[in-house]
Amino acid sequence: MRVLNWACLVLCSFVSWSSFAADRVLFIRGGDGTGGFLEGGSDDQLCDIANFNLSPGNHGWAELASLLRGEGYVVTQIKEGAATSGSDLPVDLVSLDLTLYRLIVFGSNNATYGASAVDKLETYVRNGGAALFISDANFGSNWGDAPSSDQPFLTRFGLIMNQDNGTYSLTRSAGDYLAPTHPILLGVNQFDGEGVSPITINTNVNPAGVVRTIIARAKTQLRQPNGVNQGSLRAVTANDGSLVVAVAGSGRVAGHFDRNTFFNRGGAGTDISRFDNRIYARNLFAWLVSRTLSPRLDRTGWTATASTPANAATAVTAVFDGDVFTRWATGQTQTAGQTFTLDMQQNRSFNRVVLETGQIESDYPRGFSIASSTDGVNWQTIATDAQTDPTTDVTFGAQTARYLRIQQTGNAVSNAWSIAEINVFSDARCSLDIDGDGVLAATKEGLVLLRAMLQLTGASITQGTGITDEQWQAARPHLNANCGTSFAP
C-alpha cells in the first residue's frame, strides 16, 4: 500500500531533516587544455557538468548535474586556469567563501594546490562541509596530474589516491560491499567503473578525529601513484577500496574510483544509466550532505497543459519523465503570454520551482511570472523576474496549492521556450505532532496514524486517543501535503 509505505518512511525519518536551502554543490573542473593526454587531449575528457554529449563513448556529466538539480541541489562549476606553461592554475580556494557550498567535488582538477588551500579545505570539512574526490588518468596532461592534485587534500584525512588500472563492477551478491547496509548502498546491487583509480587507507597515519571506512572493496591490481609516469602495479589489499569514506569532525569526505560511472548515457566504458549507477550517485551525494529525505515532491500522476501546440517530439509530459534529453517546447519563438500549467493532482506545500532547458540552453524563458491556484480558476502570483540563466531556479514564500502556472513574459526572436525538466520542492517539516503539544505519543499520534494507514475513516480514527476529530481534520491536510501521505477524512 502506498499510504503505508510513505507513513513508515515518515515515522522512520522524522527526527532527521537536513537544511535543503544550503545544499549547494561546487564542481571544480580542470583548465582548458589539461585533459585527455591518453586520448587526444580534448576538453571533452574533463567531464564538464554542462556537457550534454550523447555520442557513443561520451565523457559528459550533464546527466549527473540534472539528476542533482532534480533532487534540489544548486549545482555550479568553476574551472581551473588554462594550461599556458605546463600545468594549469588552481582555483583560489583561499579567497573563495567555501561556506557557500555544502559539497565540493574535486573532479577533473589537475592543478597543484598549496598548503593554504589545503588548510582551508580541511577546516571547511571539519566544520561540517563535505568533499568528493574522483580521479582518472584522462583528468590531466600526464599520469600524475589527477592523483597529485587530489593528494594534498586527501593526506589530511589519511587517504591515498591511486592511478588508473582495471575495469570492473562491484556487486552485493559477490560480497564486494564491505559495509552493505551503508546508506550509499541502499537499493544499489551493482555499480561499476572503467579504468579505475581505487583509494587506499594509509594505515601509517591516523589523523585526529577522522574515521575512515571502506564501503566497497577494490579488485585485482591497482597502480600506485608515481609522479608524472605510470606507477607500478600491486595486488589490492584490505586497505584499498573503490568507495572509501571518512568522517572528519562534523564533515564528510568520499573517494570514488572512476569518472565513467557518472557519464551521460552511452558514455565511454560505462555511464550513469548502467546497473544501479544512478541510484548510487543519488545516494552518494545525499550521504555527503547528510540528507535523509529529498525535498522534491513526488511527480507521480502529475499532468500538464500548455498554451502553444505540442507535437510528439515536444510533449508536455517530457517535463516530468526524469530525462533531461527530452523536452517540451513551444514550437515557436518566445512571446509574452505563453503559459505552461502544472497539475499536481492535490494541494501540496512548496516554496521552490526549478526549470531546466536541457541541451538547448538558450531556450530559457527571458522573463516569467509564476502563479499558484487551489482550484485552477483563481490564481495568485507568487514570483516574477527576468532570466539570463539556462536553469530557472525560483524560491518564494511557502505555498499550498494544486496548480502551478508559469507564464513566459519576455521575447526572443531566435529561440523557442523549452522545459526539459520541472521539479517542485518543499522545505516544510513533516510534523507528526497532530495535537500540537510538542510530544509524539505512541498512544495518541501513533495510534491515529496506524488507524489512518489501515484506511479507517471518520470517528474511528481518533476514538479513545485523546486527539479530537477537529485536531485530526486540521492535521490531515498537512500530513498529505508535506509527508507524502494520502489519508482520507
C-alpha positions as CSV (number, residue, x, y, z in Angstrom):
1,M,0.0,0.0,0.0
2,R,1.4,3.4,-1.0
3,V,0.0,5.1,2.1
4,L,1.6,2.6,4.4
5,N,5.0,2.8,2.8
6,W,5.0,6.6,2.9
7,A,3.8,6.7,6.5
8,C,6.6,4.2,7.5
9,L,9.2,6.4,5.8
10,V,7.9,9.5,7.7
11,L,7.9,7.7,11.0
12,C,11.5,6.4,10.5
13,S,12.9,9.7,9.3
14,F,11.1,12.2,11.5
15,V,14.0,13.1,13.7
16,S,16.4,14.0,11.0
17,W,15.8,16.6,8.3
18,S,18.7,18.5,6.6
19,S,18.7,22.1,5.7
20,F,18.0,21.9,2.0
21,A,18.5,25.6,1.3
22,A,22.2,25.1,2.0
23,D,22.7,22.2,-0.4
24,R,24.9,24.0,-3.0
25,V,27.4,21.8,-4.8
26,L,30.6,23.1,-6.4
27,F,32.3,21.1,-9.1
28,I,36.0,22.0,-9.7
29,R,36.9,21.3,-13.4
30,G,40.3,21.2,-14.9
31,G,41.6,24.1,-17.0
32,D,41.2,24.1,-20.8
33,G,43.9,22.0,-22.5
34,T,44.7,20.0,-19.4
35,G,42.8,16.8,-20.0
36,G,42.8,13.6,-22.1
37,F,46.5,13.1,-22.7
38,L,45.8,9.4,-23.4
39,E,43.0,10.1,-25.8
40,G,43.9,13.2,-27.8
41,G,43.8,16.0,-25.3
42,S,40.2,17.1,-25.8
43,D,38.5,19.2,-23.1
44,D,35.5,16.7,-23.5
45,Q,37.6,14.5,-21.3
46,L,37.2,16.9,-18.4
47,C,33.6,15.9,-17.6
48,D,32.0,19.3,-17.7
49,I,28.6,19.4,-16.0
50,A,27.2,21.3,-19.0
51,N,28.5,18.7,-21.4
52,F,25.3,17.1,-22.9
53,N,27.2,15.0,-25.4
54,L,25.3,11.7,-26.1
55,S,27.6,10.4,-28.7
56,P,28.8,6.8,-28.1
57,G,31.8,7.0,-25.8
58,N,31.0,10.5,-24.5
59,H,32.5,11.9,-21.3
60,G,29.8,14.4,-20.2
61,W,28.4,14.9,-16.7
62,A,25.3,16.9,-17.7
63,E,23.0,14.0,-16.9
64,L,24.6,13.8,-13.4
65,A,24.1,17.5,-12.9
66,S,20.4,17.2,-14.0
67,L,19.9,14.3,-11.5
68,L,21.3,16.6,-8.7
69,R,19.1,19.5,-9.7
70,G,16.1,17.2,-9.7
71,E,17.0,16.4,-6.1
72,G,17.0,20.1,-5.2
73,Y,20.8,20.8,-5.3
74,V,22.1,24.1,-6.7
75,V,24.9,22.9,-9.0
76,T,27.7,25.2,-10.1
77,Q,31.1,24.8,-11.6
78,I,34.5,26.6,-11.5
79,K,37.3,25.9,-14.0
80,E,40.9,26.0,-13.1
81,G,43.1,28.2,-15.3
82,A,44.1,27.0,-18.8
83,A,47.5,25.4,-19.2
84,T,49.7,28.1,-20.7
85,S,53.1,26.9,-19.4
86,G,52.8,23.3,-18.4
87,S,50.3,23.0,-15.5
88,D,47.1,24.8,-15.0
89,L,46.3,27.4,-12.4
90,P,44.5,26.3,-9.3
91,V,41.1,27.7,-8.2
92,D,41.8,30.3,-5.5
93,L,40.3,28.3,-2.6
94,V,41.9,30.6,-0.1
95,S,39.8,33.6,-1.2
96,L,36.7,31.6,-2.1
97,D,34.0,31.5,0.6
98,L,33.7,27.8,0.9
99,T,30.8,28.1,3.4
100,L,28.5,29.0,0.5
101,Y,28.7,25.3,-0.5
102,R,27.5,22.2,1.1
103,L,29.8,20.0,-1.0
104,I,32.8,20.5,-3.2
105,V,33.5,17.9,-5.9
106,F,37.1,17.6,-7.0
107,G,36.5,16.0,-10.4
108,S,38.9,16.8,-13.2
109,N,41.0,19.2,-11.1
110,N,44.7,18.9,-12.2
111,A,46.4,21.9,-10.6
112,T,48.8,21.8,-7.7
113,Y,47.3,23.2,-4.5
114,G,49.4,24.7,-1.8
115,A,49.3,24.4,2.0
116,S,47.0,27.4,2.5
117,A,44.4,26.0,0.1
118,V,44.7,22.6,1.8
119,D,44.3,24.1,5.2
120,K,41.2,26.0,4.1
121,L,39.6,22.8,2.7
122,E,40.4,20.8,5.8
123,T,38.9,23.4,8.1
124,Y,35.8,23.6,5.9
125,V,35.3,19.8,6.1
126,R,35.9,19.5,9.8
127,N,33.4,22.3,10.4
128,G,30.7,20.4,8.6
129,G,31.5,20.7,4.9
130,A,31.9,17.8,2.5
131,A,34.3,16.9,-0.3
132,L,34.1,14.2,-3.0
133,F,37.3,13.1,-4.9
134,I,37.1,11.4,-8.3
135,S,40.3,10.7,-10.2
136,D,41.0,9.4,-13.8
137,A,44.1,9.2,-16.0
138,N,42.5,11.4,-18.6
139,F,42.0,14.1,-16.0
140,G,45.3,15.7,-16.7
141,S,48.2,16.1,-19.1
142,N,50.2,13.1,-17.7
143,W,49.7,10.2,-15.3
144,G,50.4,12.2,-12.3
145,D,48.2,15.3,-12.7
146,A,44.9,14.0,-11.4
147,P,46.1,12.0,-8.3
148,S,48.7,14.6,-7.4
149,S,46.1,17.3,-7.5
150,D,43.9,15.3,-5.1
151,Q,46.6,14.0,-2.8
152,P,47.5,17.1,-0.7
153,F,43.8,17.3,0.4
154,L,43.4,13.5,1.0
155,T,46.6,13.3,3.0
156,R,44.9,15.3,5.8
157,F,42.3,12.5,6.0
158,G,44.8,9.6,5.8
159,L,43.8,8.6,2.3
160,I,45.8,7.9,-0.9
161,M,44.6,8.4,-4.5
162,N,46.0,5.9,-6.9
163,Q,46.4,5.9,-10.7
164,D,44.2,4.2,-13.2
165,N,44.1,0.5,-13.7
166,G,41.4,-2.1,-14.3
167,T,37.8,-2.3,-15.2
168,Y,35.2,-4.0,-13.0
169,S,31.9,-3.7,-11.2
170,L,31.0,-4.2,-7.6
171,T,28.1,-6.3,-6.6
172,R,26.2,-7.1,-3.5
173,S,25.8,-10.7,-4.3
174,A,29.5,-11.3,-4.7
175,G,30.3,-9.8,-1.3
176,D,32.0,-6.8,-2.7
177,Y,30.3,-4.5,-0.3
178,L,32.2,-4.3,3.0
179,A,29.6,-2.1,4.6
180,P,26.4,-3.5,2.8
181,T,23.9,-1.6,5.0
182,H,25.6,1.8,4.5
183,P,23.1,4.5,3.2
184,I,25.2,5.0,0.0
185,L,24.4,1.4,-1.0
186,L,20.7,1.5,-0.2
187,G,19.0,-0.1,-3.3
188,V,22.3,-0.5,-5.0
189,N,23.0,-4.1,-6.1
190,Q,25.7,-3.3,-8.6
191,F,27.8,-0.3,-9.8
192,D,30.8,-0.1,-12.0
193,G,33.8,1.8,-13.4
194,E,36.2,1.6,-16.3
195,G,39.9,2.5,-15.9
196,V,39.5,2.8,-12.2
197,S,41.5,4.7,-9.5
198,P,41.0,3.0,-6.2
199,I,41.6,4.8,-2.9
200,T,43.9,3.5,-0.2
201,I,43.6,4.0,3.6
202,N,47.1,4.9,4.7
203,T,47.5,2.9,7.9
204,N,50.8,4.6,8.7
205,V,48.9,7.7,9.8
206,N,45.9,8.2,12.0
207,P,44.6,11.8,11.6
208,A,42.9,13.1,14.8
209,G,39.1,13.0,14.7
210,V,39.0,11.1,11.4
211,V,37.1,7.8,11.0
212,R,37.9,6.0,7.6
213,T,35.7,3.3,6.2
214,I,36.0,1.2,3.0
215,I,32.4,0.8,1.8
216,A,33.1,-1.3,-1.3
217,R,36.4,-3.1,-1.9
218,A,38.9,-2.8,-4.8
219,K,39.6,-5.7,-7.1
220,T,42.6,-7.3,-8.8
221,Q,45.5,-4.9,-9.0
222,L,46.0,-1.1,-8.6
223,R,48.6,1.2,-10.0
224,Q,50.4,3.2,-7.4
225,P,50.9,6.9,-7.8
226,N,54.4,7.7,-9.2
227,G,54.7,11.3,-10.3
228,V,54.3,12.1,-14.0
229,N,54.9,8.5,-15.0
230,Q,52.9,5.3,-14.7
231,G,53.3,3.8,-11.3
232,S,54.0,0.2,-10.6
233,L,51.2,-2.4,-10.2
234,R,50.5,-4.3,-7.0
235,A,47.7,-6.6,-5.8
236,V,45.0,-4.9,-3.9
237,T,44.8,-5.3,-0.1
238,A,42.2,-4.9,2.6
239,N,43.2,-1.3,2.8
240,D,42.1,-0.5,-0.8
241,G,38.6,0.5,-1.9
242,S,36.5,1.5,-4.9
243,L,34.5,3.6,-2.5
244,V,36.1,5.0,0.7
245,V,34.6,7.5,3.1
246,A,35.8,9.4,6.0
247,V,34.0,11.3,8.8
248,A,36.3,14.2,9.9
249,G,34.9,16.3,12.8
250,S,31.4,17.2,11.7
251,G,32.1,16.9,8.0
252,R,32.4,14.1,5.4
253,V,34.8,13.0,2.6
254,A,34.4,10.4,0.0
255,G,36.7,8.9,-2.7
256,H,35.0,7.3,-5.7
257,F,37.1,5.2,-8.1
258,D,36.0,6.4,-11.5
259,R,34.6,9.3,-13.5
260,N,33.0,6.9,-16.0
261,T,30.3,5.8,-13.5
262,F,28.6,9.2,-14.0
263,F,29.0,9.8,-17.8
264,N,25.9,10.6,-19.8
265,R,24.1,7.5,-21.2
266,G,26.2,5.8,-23.8
267,G,29.4,7.1,-22.2
268,A,32.8,5.6,-22.6
269,G,33.1,2.2,-20.8
270,T,30.1,2.7,-18.6
271,D,27.6,5.5,-17.7
272,I,25.0,6.7,-15.2
273,S,22.3,4.6,-16.8
274,R,24.1,1.2,-16.3
275,F,23.4,-1.1,-13.4
276,D,22.4,0.9,-10.3
277,N,24.8,3.8,-11.1
278,R,22.1,6.4,-11.0
279,I,20.8,5.3,-7.5
280,Y,24.4,5.1,-6.4
281,A,25.1,8.6,-7.5
282,R,21.9,9.9,-5.7
283,N,22.8,8.1,-2.5
284,L,26.5,9.2,-2.6
285,F,25.6,12.9,-2.8
286,A,22.9,12.6,-0.2
287,W,25.2,10.9,2.3
288,L,27.9,13.6,1.8
289,V,25.5,16.4,2.6
290,S,23.8,14.4,5.4
291,R,20.4,14.2,3.8
292,T,17.8,11.7,5.0
293,L,14.9,12.8,2.8
294,S,14.6,14.5,-0.6
295,P,12.8,17.9,-0.7
296,R,11.5,17.1,-4.2
297,L,7.8,16.5,-4.4
298,D,6.8,13.1,-5.9
299,R,5.6,13.8,-9.5
300,T,3.7,10.5,-9.9
301,G,0.4,11.2,-11.7
302,W,1.1,14.8,-12.4
303,T,-0.3,16.3,-15.7
304,A,0.4,19.5,-17.6
305,T,-1.1,21.7,-20.3
306,A,0.5,24.4,-22.5
307,S,-0.9,27.4,-24.4
308,T,1.1,26.5,-27.5
309,P,0.7,23.3,-29.6
310,A,2.9,20.4,-28.7
311,N,3.8,17.5,-31.0
312,A,5.3,14.1,-30.3
313,A,8.8,15.5,-30.1
314,T,7.8,18.2,-27.6
315,A,5.1,16.5,-25.5
316,V,4.2,18.3,-22.2
317,T,4.8,15.0,-20.3
318,A,8.5,15.3,-21.1
319,V,8.9,17.8,-18.3
320,F,8.5,15.2,-15.6
321,D,9.8,12.0,-17.2
322,G,13.2,12.2,-15.4
323,D,15.1,12.6,-18.7
324,V,16.9,15.8,-19.3
325,F,17.3,14.9,-23.0
326,T,13.6,15.0,-23.7
327,R,11.7,18.3,-23.5
328,W,8.6,20.3,-24.1
329,A,8.9,23.3,-26.4
330,T,6.6,26.0,-27.6
331,G,7.4,25.2,-31.3
332,Q,7.5,28.9,-32.0
333,T,9.6,31.8,-30.8
334,Q,9.2,33.2,-27.3
335,T,6.5,35.8,-27.0
336,A,4.9,37.2,-23.9
337,G,1.8,35.4,-22.7
338,Q,2.8,31.8,-23.4
339,T,1.9,29.6,-20.5
340,F,2.7,26.2,-19.0
341,T,0.4,24.8,-16.3
342,L,1.2,22.0,-13.9
343,D,-1.5,20.0,-12.1
344,M,-0.1,18.2,-9.0
345,Q,-3.4,16.4,-8.5
346,Q,-3.8,17.6,-4.9
347,N,-2.9,20.5,-2.8
348,R,0.8,20.4,-1.9
349,S,3.0,22.6,0.2
350,F,6.1,24.0,-1.7
351,N,8.4,27.0,-1.8
352,R,10.6,26.5,-4.9
353,V,10.4,25.6,-8.6
354,V,13.3,24.6,-10.9
355,L,13.0,24.5,-14.7
356,E,15.8,23.0,-16.8
357,T,16.2,23.7,-20.5
358,G,18.4,20.7,-21.2
359,Q,20.6,20.6,-24.3
360,I,19.3,23.8,-25.8
361,E,20.4,26.1,-23.1
362,S,19.4,29.3,-24.8
363,D,15.7,28.3,-24.7
364,Y,15.3,29.6,-21.1
365,P,12.4,32.0,-20.5
366,R,13.5,35.6,-21.0
367,G,11.1,36.6,-18.3
368,F,8.5,34.7,-16.2
369,S,5.6,35.1,-13.8
370,I,4.6,32.2,-11.6
371,A,1.2,31.8,-10.1
372,S,-0.5,29.2,-7.9
373,S,-4.1,28.0,-7.5
374,T,-6.0,25.5,-5.5
375,D,-8.9,25.2,-8.0
376,G,-7.4,26.1,-11.4
377,V,-9.6,29.1,-11.6
378,N,-8.4,31.6,-9.0
379,W,-4.7,32.4,-9.3
380,Q,-2.2,34.1,-7.0
381,T,1.0,35.5,-8.4
382,I,4.0,34.3,-6.3
383,A,7.1,35.2,-8.3
384,T,8.1,37.4,-11.3
385,D,11.5,38.1,-12.7
386,A,13.8,38.4,-15.7
387,Q,16.0,35.4,-16.6
388,T,19.5,35.1,-18.1
389,D,20.5,31.5,-17.0
390,P,19.7,28.1,-18.5
391,T,18.3,26.9,-15.2
392,T,15.3,28.8,-13.8
393,D,15.5,28.4,-10.1
394,V,12.9,30.3,-8.2
395,T,12.3,30.4,-4.4
396,F,9.3,32.1,-2.8
397,G,7.2,32.1,0.3
398,A,5.6,28.8,1.3
399,Q,2.5,28.0,-0.8
400,T,-0.2,25.4,-0.5
401,A,-1.8,24.8,-3.9
402,R,-2.6,22.2,-6.5
403,Y,-1.8,24.1,-9.7
404,L,1.3,26.0,-10.8
405,R,1.2,28.3,-13.9
406,I,4.4,29.6,-15.4
407,Q,3.9,32.5,-17.9
408,Q,6.6,33.5,-20.3
409,T,6.8,37.3,-20.1
410,G,9.8,38.0,-22.4
411,N,10.6,37.9,-26.1
412,A,13.3,36.0,-28.0
413,V,13.3,36.3,-31.8
414,S,15.6,33.3,-32.3
415,N,14.6,30.9,-29.6
416,A,11.6,28.9,-28.5
417,W,10.8,28.3,-24.9
418,S,11.8,24.8,-23.7
419,I,11.4,22.9,-20.5
420,A,13.3,19.6,-20.2
421,E,12.5,19.0,-16.5
422,I,10.4,20.8,-14.0
423,N,10.6,20.0,-10.3
424,V,8.8,21.4,-7.3
425,F,10.3,21.4,-3.8
426,S,9.2,21.9,-0.2
427,D,11.3,22.8,2.9
428,A,8.3,22.3,5.2
429,R,8.9,19.9,8.0
430,C,6.9,16.8,8.2
431,S,5.4,17.2,11.7
432,L,3.5,14.3,13.2
433,D,2.6,16.2,16.2
434,I,-1.2,16.0,15.5
435,D,-2.4,17.7,18.7
436,G,0.3,20.3,18.8
437,D,1.5,19.6,22.3
438,G,5.2,19.1,21.3
439,V,5.2,15.4,22.2
440,L,4.9,12.4,19.9
441,A,3.0,9.8,21.9
442,A,2.5,6.2,20.6
443,T,-0.9,6.0,22.4
444,K,-2.1,9.2,20.6
445,E,-0.3,10.2,17.4
446,G,1.0,6.7,16.8
447,L,-2.5,5.1,17.2
448,V,-4.1,7.7,15.0
449,L,-1.5,7.2,12.2
450,L,-1.8,3.5,12.4
451,R,-5.6,3.6,12.0
452,A,-5.2,6.1,9.1
453,M,-2.7,3.7,7.5
454,L,-5.2,0.9,7.8
455,Q,-7.6,3.2,5.9
456,L,-10.1,3.7,8.7
457,T,-12.2,6.8,8.4
458,G,-14.3,9.2,10.4
459,A,-14.6,9.0,14.2
460,S,-12.9,5.6,14.2
461,I,-9.6,7.3,13.6
462,T,-9.5,9.3,16.8
463,Q,-11.7,7.3,19.2
464,G,-10.1,6.8,22.6
465,T,-6.8,8.5,21.6
466,G,-7.3,11.9,23.3
467,I,-6.9,13.6,19.9
468,T,-10.1,15.3,18.8
469,D,-11.7,14.9,15.4
470,E,-11.1,18.6,14.8
471,Q,-7.4,18.2,15.5
472,W,-7.2,15.3,13.1
473,Q,-9.0,17.1,10.4
474,A,-6.6,20.1,10.8
475,A,-3.5,17.9,10.8
476,R,-4.6,15.6,7.9
477,P,-4.1,18.1,5.0
478,H,-0.7,19.0,6.5
479,L,0.4,15.3,6.5
480,N,-0.8,14.8,3.0
481,A,0.9,18.0,1.7
482,N,4.2,17.5,3.5
483,C,4.6,13.9,4.3
484,G,3.6,12.2,1.1
485,T,0.6,10.5,2.6
486,S,-3.0,10.4,1.2
487,F,-5.0,9.9,4.3
488,A,-8.8,10.0,3.8
489,P,-11.0,12.0,6.2
